[in-house]
Structures are given as structure tokens and as C-alpha cells.
């Protein structure tokens, strides 16, 4: 029983270490920053687009939301293809 608990503890520690971002190189760090900026722009445009769509103009709001979707698509492509 004690041996199994030690194995489980070791597995948990390994997983925690695996998700730690200390050992990433400069390219990965730069890509992470770019992805974060793209996500931020996406969120801002999505909220602004939704407000414009609901309160003011359907067409303009649609274009803003569409632009947000294109930006999110770029971010997802960077994540999936690990550019």
C-alpha cells in the first residue's frame, strides 16, 4: 500500500513538473507572447463587436466579430502547428 502511494505521489510530482513553463526556449516564449496578445485582441474585439451588434448596427458588429474570429483562427493555427 505504501509503495503504491509513493508511486502515485511521484506521478503527481512528475505531472506538475511537466506543466511548469520554466524550461521553454526563446522561440516558445515569443510564440506564447504572440498567442497571448492575439487572444487579448480577440476577446476585446468579440466584446466590442457584440455590443455594437446588439446596441447599434448589425452589419458593423458582424464585421467586428468576423475580424475577431479571423484573429482567433491565427492564434489556433499557431498553437496547433507550433510555428
LOKOL-426373 format. One record per atom (N, C-alpha, C, O, CB): residue number from 1; residue in one letter; chain; x negated, y, z negated. Coordinates in nm, 2 decimals. Glycine has a CB too. Layout:
<atoms>
ATOM    k  r  c    east   north      up
ATOM  NUM  A  A       X       Y       Z
...
</atoms>
This chain:
<atoms>
ATOM    k  r  c    east   north      up
ATOM    1  X  A   -0.08   -0.12    0.00
ATOM    1  X  A    0.00    0.00    0.00
ATOM    1  X  A   -0.09    0.13    0.00
ATOM    1  X  A   -0.06    0.22    0.07
ATOM    1  X  A    0.09    0.00   -0.12
ATOM    2  X  A   -0.19    0.13   -0.08
ATOM    2  X  A   -0.28    0.24   -0.09
ATOM    2  X  A   -0.35    0.26    0.04
ATOM    2  X  A   -0.37    0.37    0.09
ATOM    2  X  A   -0.38    0.23   -0.21
ATOM    3  X  A   -0.39    0.15    0.11
ATOM    3  X  A   -0.46    0.16    0.23
ATOM    3  X  A   -0.37    0.22    0.34
ATOM    3  X  A   -0.42    0.30    0.42
ATOM    3  X  A   -0.51    0.02    0.28
ATOM    4  X  A   -0.24    0.19    0.34
ATOM    4  X  A   -0.15    0.25    0.44
ATOM    4  X  A   -0.14    0.40    0.41
ATOM    4  X  A   -0.13    0.47    0.51
ATOM    4  X  A   -0.02    0.18    0.43
ATOM    5  X  A   -0.13    0.43    0.29
ATOM    5  X  A   -0.12    0.58    0.26
ATOM    5  X  A   -0.24    0.65    0.30
ATOM    5  X  A   -0.23    0.77    0.35
ATOM    5  X  A   -0.09    0.60    0.11
ATOM    6  X  A   -0.36    0.59    0.29
ATOM    6  X  A   -0.48    0.66    0.33
ATOM    6  X  A   -0.48    0.67    0.48
ATOM    6  X  A   -0.52    0.78    0.54
ATOM    6  X  A   -0.60    0.58    0.28
ATOM    7  X  A   -0.43    0.57    0.55
ATOM    7  X  A   -0.43    0.58    0.70
ATOM    7  X  A   -0.33    0.69    0.74
ATOM    7  X  A   -0.36    0.76    0.84
ATOM    7  X  A   -0.38    0.44    0.76
ATOM    8  X  A   -0.22    0.70    0.68
ATOM    8  X  A   -0.12    0.80    0.71
ATOM    8  X  A   -0.17    0.94    0.68
ATOM    8  X  A   -0.16    1.03    0.76
ATOM    8  X  A    0.01    0.78    0.63
ATOM    9  X  A   -0.24    0.95    0.57
ATOM    9  X  A   -0.30    1.08    0.54
ATOM    9  X  A   -0.40    1.12    0.64
ATOM    9  X  A   -0.41    1.24    0.68
ATOM    9  X  A   -0.36    1.08    0.40
ATOM   10  X  A   -0.48    1.02    0.68
ATOM   10  X  A   -0.59    1.05    0.79
ATOM   10  X  A   -0.52    1.09    0.92
ATOM   10  X  A   -0.57    1.18    0.99
ATOM   10  X  A   -0.68    0.93    0.80
ATOM   11  X  A   -0.41    1.02    0.95
ATOM   11  X  A   -0.34    1.05    1.08
ATOM   11  X  A   -0.29    1.20    1.08
ATOM   11  X  A   -0.29    1.27    1.17
ATOM   11  X  A   -0.23    0.95    1.11
ATOM   12  X  A   -0.23    1.23    0.96
ATOM   12  X  A   -0.17    1.37    0.95
ATOM   12  X  A   -0.28    1.47    0.96
ATOM   12  X  A   -0.27    1.57    1.03
ATOM   12  X  A   -0.10    1.38    0.81
ATOM   13  X  A   -0.39    1.45    0.89
ATOM   13  X  A   -0.50    1.54    0.90
ATOM   13  X  A   -0.56    1.55    1.04
ATOM   13  X  A   -0.59    1.66    1.08
ATOM   13  X  A   -0.62    1.50    0.80
ATOM   14  X  A   -0.57    1.44    1.11
ATOM   14  X  A   -0.61    1.45    1.25
ATOM   14  X  A   -0.52    1.53    1.34
ATOM   14  X  A   -0.56    1.61    1.42
ATOM   14  X  A   -0.63    1.30    1.31
ATOM   15  X  A   -0.39    1.51    1.32
ATOM   15  X  A   -0.29    1.59    1.39
ATOM   15  X  A   -0.30    1.74    1.36
ATOM   15  X  A   -0.29    1.82    1.45
ATOM   15  X  A   -0.15    1.54    1.37
ATOM   16  X  A   -0.32    1.77    1.24
ATOM   16  X  A   -0.33    1.91    1.20
ATOM   16  X  A   -0.46    1.97    1.26
ATOM   16  X  A   -0.45    2.09    1.31
ATOM   16  X  A   -0.33    1.93    1.05
ATOM   17  X  A   -0.56    1.90    1.26
ATOM   17  X  A   -0.69    1.95    1.32
ATOM   17  X  A   -0.67    1.96    1.47
ATOM   17  X  A   -0.73    2.05    1.53
ATOM   17  X  A   -0.80    1.85    1.29
ATOM   18  X  A   -0.60    1.87    1.53
ATOM   18  X  A   -0.57    1.87    1.68
ATOM   18  X  A   -0.50    2.00    1.72
ATOM   18  X  A   -0.53    2.05    1.83
ATOM   18  X  A   -0.49    1.75    1.72
ATOM   19  X  A   -0.41    2.05    1.65
ATOM   19  X  A   -0.33    2.16    1.68
ATOM   19  X  A   -0.40    2.30    1.65
ATOM   19  X  A   -0.34    2.40    1.67
ATOM   19  X  A   -0.20    2.16    1.62
ATOM   20  X  A   -0.51    2.29    1.59
ATOM   20  X  A   -0.59    2.41    1.55
ATOM   20  X  A   -0.65    2.47    1.67
ATOM   20  X  A   -0.70    2.40    1.75
ATOM   20  X  A   -0.69    2.38    1.44
ATOM   21  X  A   -0.65    2.60    1.68
ATOM   21  X  A   -0.69    2.67    1.80
ATOM   21  X  A   -0.83    2.73    1.78
ATOM   21  X  A   -0.87    2.83    1.85
ATOM   21  X  A   -0.60    2.78    1.84
ATOM   22  X  A   -0.91    2.68    1.69
ATOM   22  X  A   -1.05    2.74    1.67
ATOM   22  X  A   -1.15    2.69    1.78
ATOM   22  X  A   -1.24    2.77    1.81
ATOM   22  X  A   -1.10    2.69    1.54
ATOM   23  X  A   -1.13    2.58    1.84
ATOM   23  X  A   -1.23    2.53    1.93
ATOM   23  X  A   -1.19    2.54    2.08
ATOM   23  X  A   -1.21    2.46    2.16
ATOM   23  X  A   -1.25    2.38    1.90
ATOM   24  X  A   -1.13    2.66    2.11
ATOM   24  X  A   -1.09    2.68    2.25
ATOM   24  X  A   -1.20    2.77    2.31
ATOM   24  X  A   -1.26    2.85    2.24
ATOM   24  X  A   -0.95    2.75    2.27
ATOM   25  X  A   -1.22    2.76    2.44
ATOM   25  X  A   -1.33    2.83    2.51
ATOM   25  X  A   -1.27    2.97    2.55
ATOM   25  X  A   -1.15    3.00    2.54
ATOM   25  X  A   -1.39    2.76    2.63
ATOM   26  X  A   -1.36    3.05    2.61
ATOM   26  X  A   -1.32    3.19    2.65
ATOM   26  X  A   -1.21    3.19    2.76
ATOM   26  X  A   -1.12    3.27    2.75
ATOM   26  X  A   -1.44    3.26    2.70
ATOM   27  X  A   -1.21    3.10    2.85
ATOM   27  X  A   -1.11    3.09    2.96
ATOM   27  X  A   -0.98    3.06    2.90
ATOM   27  X  A   -0.88    3.12    2.94
ATOM   27  X  A   -1.15    2.99    3.07
ATOM   28  X  A   -0.97    2.96    2.81
ATOM   28  X  A   -0.84    2.92    2.75
ATOM   28  X  A   -0.79    3.03    2.67
ATOM   28  X  A   -0.67    3.06    2.66
ATOM   28  X  A   -0.86    2.80    2.66
ATOM   29  X  A   -0.88    3.11    2.60
ATOM   29  X  A   -0.84    3.22    2.51
ATOM   29  X  A   -0.78    3.33    2.60
ATOM   29  X  A   -0.68    3.39    2.57
ATOM   29  X  A   -0.96    3.27    2.43
ATOM   30  X  A   -0.84    3.36    2.72
ATOM   30  X  A   -0.79    3.46    2.81
ATOM   30  X  A   -0.66    3.42    2.87
ATOM   30  X  A   -0.57    3.50    2.88
ATOM   30  X  A   -0.89    3.48    2.92
ATOM   31  X  A   -0.64    3.29    2.90
ATOM   31  X  A   -0.52    3.24    2.96
ATOM   31  X  A   -0.40    3.25    2.85
ATOM   31  X  A   -0.29    3.28    2.88
ATOM   31  X  A   -0.53    3.10    3.01
ATOM   32  X  A   -0.44    3.22    2.73
ATOM   32  X  A   -0.34    3.23    2.62
ATOM   32  X  A   -0.29    3.38    2.60
ATOM   32  X  A   -0.18    3.40    2.58
ATOM   32  X  A   -0.40    3.18    2.49
ATOM   33  X  A   -0.39    3.47    2.61
ATOM   33  X  A   -0.35    3.61    2.60
ATOM   33  X  A   -0.26    3.65    2.72
ATOM   33  X  A   -0.16    3.72    2.70
ATOM   33  X  A   -0.48    3.70    2.60
ATOM   34  X  A   -0.30    3.61    2.84
ATOM   34  X  A   -0.22    3.65    2.95
ATOM   34  X  A   -0.08    3.59    2.94
ATOM   34  X  A    0.02    3.66    2.97
ATOM   34  X  A   -0.28    3.59    3.09
ATOM   35  X  A   -0.07    3.46    2.90
ATOM   35  X  A    0.06    3.40    2.88
ATOM   35  X  A    0.14    3.47    2.77
ATOM   35  X  A    0.27    3.49    2.78
ATOM   35  X  A    0.05    3.25    2.84
ATOM   36  X  A    0.08    3.52    2.66
ATOM   36  X  A    0.15    3.59    2.56
ATOM   36  X  A    0.20    3.72    2.61
ATOM   36  X  A    0.32    3.76    2.58
ATOM   36  X  A    0.06    3.61    2.44
ATOM   37  X  A    0.12    3.79    2.69
ATOM   37  X  A    0.17    3.92    2.75
ATOM   37  X  A    0.28    3.90    2.84
ATOM   37  X  A    0.38    3.97    2.84
ATOM   37  X  A    0.05    3.99    2.82
ATOM   38  X  A    0.27    3.79    2.93
ATOM   38  X  A    0.38    3.76    3.02
ATOM   38  X  A    0.51    3.73    2.94
ATOM   38  X  A    0.62    3.77    2.98
ATOM   38  X  A    0.34    3.65    3.11
ATOM   39  X  A    0.50    3.65    2.83
ATOM   39  X  A    0.61    3.62    2.75
ATOM   39  X  A    0.68    3.74    2.69
ATOM   39  X  A    0.80    3.76    2.69
ATOM   39  X  A    0.58    3.52    2.64
ATOM   40  X  A    0.59    3.83    2.64
ATOM   40  X  A    0.64    3.96    2.58
ATOM   40  X  A    0.72    4.04    2.69
ATOM   40  X  A    0.83    4.09    2.66
ATOM   40  X  A    0.53    4.04    2.52
ATOM   41  X  A    0.66    4.06    2.81
ATOM   41  X  A    0.72    4.13    2.91
ATOM   41  X  A    0.86    4.06    2.95
ATOM   41  X  A    0.96    4.13    2.97
ATOM   41  X  A    0.63    4.14    3.04
ATOM   42  X  A    0.86    3.93    2.96
ATOM   42  X  A    0.98    3.86    2.99
ATOM   42  X  A    1.09    3.89    2.89
ATOM   42  X  A    1.20    3.92    2.93
ATOM   42  X  A    0.95    3.71    3.00
ATOM   43  X  A    1.05    3.88    2.76
ATOM   43  X  A    1.16    3.90    2.66
ATOM   43  X  A    1.21    4.04    2.66
ATOM   43  X  A    1.33    4.06    2.65
ATOM   43  X  A    1.10    3.87    2.52
ATOM   44  X  A    1.12    4.14    2.68
ATOM   44  X  A    1.17    4.28    2.69
ATOM   44  X  A    1.26    4.30    2.81
ATOM   44  X  A    1.37    4.36    2.79
ATOM   44  X  A    1.05    4.37    2.69
ATOM   45  X  A    1.22    4.25    2.92
ATOM   45  X  A    1.30    4.27    3.04
ATOM   45  X  A    1.43    4.19    3.03
ATOM   45  X  A    1.54    4.24    3.08
ATOM   45  X  A    1.22    4.22    3.17
ATOM   46  X  A    1.43    4.07    2.97
ATOM   46  X  A    1.56    4.00    2.95
ATOM   46  X  A    1.66    4.07    2.87
ATOM   46  X  A    1.77    4.08    2.90
ATOM   46  X  A    1.53    3.86    2.90
ATOM   47  X  A    1.61    4.13    2.76
ATOM   47  X  A    1.70    4.20    2.67
ATOM   47  X  A    1.75    4.33    2.74
ATOM   47  X  A    1.87    4.36    2.74
ATOM   47  X  A    1.63    4.24    2.54
ATOM   48  X  A    1.66    4.41    2.80
ATOM   48  X  A    1.69    4.53    2.86
ATOM   48  X  A    1.79    4.50    2.98
ATOM   48  X  A    1.89    4.57    3.00
ATOM   48  X  A    1.57    4.61    2.92
ATOM   49  X  A    1.76    4.39    3.05
ATOM   49  X  A    1.85    4.35    3.17
ATOM   49  X  A    1.98    4.32    3.12
ATOM   49  X  A    2.08    4.35    3.18
ATOM   49  X  A    1.78    4.24    3.24
ATOM   50  X  A    1.99    4.24    3.01
ATOM   50  X  A    2.12    4.20    2.96
ATOM   50  X  A    2.20    4.32    2.91
ATOM   50  X  A    2.32    4.33    2.94
ATOM   50  X  A    2.11    4.11    2.84
ATOM   51  X  A    2.14    4.42    2.85
ATOM   51  X  A    2.21    4.54    2.80
ATOM   51  X  A    2.26    4.62    2.92
ATOM   51  X  A    2.37    4.67    2.92
ATOM   51  X  A    2.12    4.63    2.71
ATOM   52  X  A    2.17    4.64    3.02
ATOM   52  X  A    2.21    4.71    3.14
ATOM   52  X  A    2.32    4.64    3.21
ATOM   52  X  A    2.42    4.70    3.26
ATOM   52  X  A    2.09    4.73    3.24
ATOM   53  X  A    2.31    4.51    3.22
ATOM   53  X  A    2.41    4.43    3.29
ATOM   53  X  A    2.55    4.45    3.22
ATOM   53  X  A    2.65    4.46    3.29
ATOM   53  X  A    2.37    4.28    3.29
ATOM   54  X  A    2.55    4.44    3.09
ATOM   54  X  A    2.68    4.45    3.02
ATOM   54  X  A    2.73    4.59    3.01
ATOM   54  X  A    2.85    4.61    3.02
ATOM   54  X  A    2.66    4.39    2.88
ATOM   55  X  A    2.65    4.69    2.98
ATOM   55  X  A    2.69    4.82    2.95
ATOM   55  X  A    2.70    4.91    3.07
ATOM   55  X  A    2.79    5.00    3.07
ATOM   55  X  A    2.60    4.88    2.85
ATOM   56  X  A    2.62    4.90    3.17
ATOM   56  X  A    2.61    5.00    3.27
ATOM   56  X  A    2.64    4.94    3.41
ATOM   56  X  A    2.75    4.97    3.46
ATOM   56  X  A    2.47    5.06    3.27
ATOM   57  X  A    2.54    4.88    3.47
ATOM   57  X  A    2.55    4.84    3.61
ATOM   57  X  A    2.52    4.69    3.63
ATOM   57  X  A    2.41    4.65    3.59
ATOM   57  X  A    2.46    4.93    3.70
ATOM   58  X  A    2.61    4.62    3.69
ATOM   58  X  A    2.59    4.47    3.71
ATOM   58  X  A    2.47    4.45    3.80
ATOM   58  X  A    2.39    4.36    3.78
ATOM   58  X  A    2.72    4.41    3.76
ATOM   59  X  A    2.46    4.52    3.91
ATOM   59  X  A    2.36    4.49    4.01
ATOM   59  X  A    2.22    4.52    3.96
ATOM   59  X  A    2.13    4.44    3.97
ATOM   59  X  A    2.38    4.57    4.14
ATOM   60  X  A    2.20    4.64    3.89
ATOM   60  X  A    2.07    4.68    3.84
ATOM   60  X  A    2.03    4.58    3.73
ATOM   60  X  A    1.92    4.54    3.72
ATOM   60  X  A    2.08    4.82    3.78
ATOM   61  X  A    2.13    4.54    3.64
ATOM   61  X  A    2.10    4.45    3.54
ATOM   61  X  A    2.06    4.31    3.59
ATOM   61  X  A    1.97    4.25    3.54
ATOM   61  X  A    2.22    4.43    3.44
ATOM   62  X  A    2.12    4.27    3.70
ATOM   62  X  A    2.09    4.15    3.76
ATOM   62  X  A    1.95    4.15    3.82
ATOM   62  X  A    1.87    4.05    3.81
ATOM   62  X  A    2.19    4.12    3.88
ATOM   63  X  A    1.91    4.26    3.88
ATOM   63  X  A    1.77    4.27    3.93
ATOM   63  X  A    1.67    4.27    3.82
ATOM   63  X  A    1.56    4.21    3.83
ATOM   63  X  A    1.76    4.40    4.01
ATOM   64  X  A    1.70    4.33    3.71
ATOM   64  X  A    1.61    4.33    3.60
ATOM   64  X  A    1.59    4.19    3.54
ATOM   64  X  A    1.48    4.15    3.51
ATOM   64  X  A    1.65    4.43    3.48
ATOM   65  X  A    1.70    4.12    3.52
ATOM   65  X  A    1.70    3.98    3.47
ATOM   65  X  A    1.63    3.89    3.57
ATOM   65  X  A    1.55    3.81    3.53
ATOM   65  X  A    1.84    3.93    3.45
ATOM   66  X  A    1.65    3.91    3.70
ATOM   66  X  A    1.58    3.83    3.80
ATOM   66  X  A    1.43    3.85    3.80
ATOM   66  X  A    1.35    3.76    3.81
ATOM   66  X  A    1.63    3.87    3.94
ATOM   67  X  A    1.39    3.98    3.78
ATOM   67  X  A    1.25    4.01    3.76
ATOM   67  X  A    1.19    3.94    3.64
ATOM   67  X  A    1.08    3.88    3.64
ATOM   67  X  A    1.22    4.16    3.75
ATOM   68  X  A    1.27    3.94    3.53
ATOM   68  X  A    1.22    3.87    3.41
ATOM   68  X  A    1.20    3.72    3.44
ATOM   68  X  A    1.11    3.66    3.39
ATOM   68  X  A    1.32    3.89    3.29
ATOM   69  X  A    1.29    3.66    3.51
ATOM   69  X  A    1.29    3.52    3.54
ATOM   69  X  A    1.16    3.49    3.63
ATOM   69  X  A    1.09    3.39    3.61
ATOM   69  X  A    1.41    3.47    3.62
ATOM   70  X  A    1.13    3.57    3.72
ATOM   70  X  A    1.01    3.56    3.80
ATOM   70  X  A    0.88    3.56    3.72
ATOM   70  X  A    0.79    3.48    3.73
ATOM   70  X  A    1.00    3.66    3.92
ATOM   71  X  A    0.88    3.66    3.62
ATOM   71  X  A    0.76    3.67    3.53
ATOM   71  X  A    0.75    3.54    3.45
ATOM   71  X  A    0.64    3.49    3.43
ATOM   71  X  A    0.78    3.79    3.44
ATOM   72  X  A    0.86    3.49    3.40
ATOM   72  X  A    0.86    3.37    3.32
ATOM   72  X  A    0.81    3.25    3.40
ATOM   72  X  A    0.75    3.16    3.35
ATOM   72  X  A    1.00    3.34    3.26
ATOM   73  X  A    0.85    3.25    3.53
ATOM   73  X  A    0.81    3.14    3.62
ATOM   73  X  A    0.65    3.14    3.63
ATOM   73  X  A    0.59    3.03    3.63
ATOM   73  X  A    0.87    3.15    3.76
ATOM   74  X  A    0.59    3.26    3.64
ATOM   74  X  A    0.45    3.27    3.65
ATOM   74  X  A    0.39    3.21    3.52
ATOM   74  X  A    0.29    3.14    3.52
ATOM   74  X  A    0.40    3.41    3.67
ATOM   75  X  A    0.45    3.25    3.40
ATOM   75  X  A    0.39    3.20    3.28
ATOM   75  X  A    0.40    3.05    3.27
ATOM   75  X  A    0.30    2.99    3.22
ATOM   75  X  A    0.47    3.27    3.16
ATOM   76  X  A    0.51    3.00    3.31
ATOM   76  X  A    0.53    2.85    3.30
ATOM   76  X  A    0.43    2.78    3.40
ATOM   76  X  A    0.37    2.68    3.36
ATOM   76  X  A    0.67    2.81    3.34
ATOM   77  X  A    0.41    2.84    3.51
ATOM   77  X  A    0.31    2.78    3.61
ATOM   77  X  A    0.17    2.78    3.55
ATOM   77  X  A    0.10    2.68    3.56
ATOM   77  X  A    0.31    2.86    3.74
ATOM   78  X  A    0.13    2.89    3.48
ATOM   78  X  A    0.00    2.89    3.42
ATOM   78  X  A   -0.01    2.79    3.31
ATOM   78  X  A   -0.11    2.72    3.30
ATOM   78  X  A   -0.03    3.03    3.35
ATOM   79  X  A    0.10    2.77    3.24
ATOM   79  X  A    0.09    2.66    3.13
ATOM   79  X  A    0.09    2.52    3.19
ATOM   79  X  A    0.01    2.44    3.14
ATOM   79  X  A    0.22    2.68    3.04
ATOM   80  X  A    0.17    2.50    3.29
ATOM   80  X  A    0.18    2.36    3.35
ATOM   80  X  A    0.05    2.32    3.42
ATOM   80  X  A    0.00    2.21    3.41
ATOM   80  X  A    0.30    2.35    3.44
ATOM   81  X  A    0.00    2.42    3.50
ATOM   81  X  A   -0.11    2.38    3.59
ATOM   81  X  A   -0.25    2.41    3.52
ATOM   81  X  A   -0.35    2.39    3.57
ATOM   81  X  A   -0.11    2.46    3.72
ATOM   82  X  A   -0.24    2.47    3.40
ATOM   82  X  A   -0.36    2.51    3.32
ATOM   82  X  A   -0.46    2.57    3.41
ATOM   82  X  A   -0.58    2.53    3.42
ATOM   82  X  A   -0.42    2.38    3.26
ATOM   83  X  A   -0.42    2.68    3.47
ATOM   83  X  A   -0.50    2.76    3.56
ATOM   83  X  A   -0.62    2.81    3.49
ATOM   83  X  A   -0.70    2.88    3.55
ATOM   83  X  A   -0.42    2.87    3.63
</atoms>
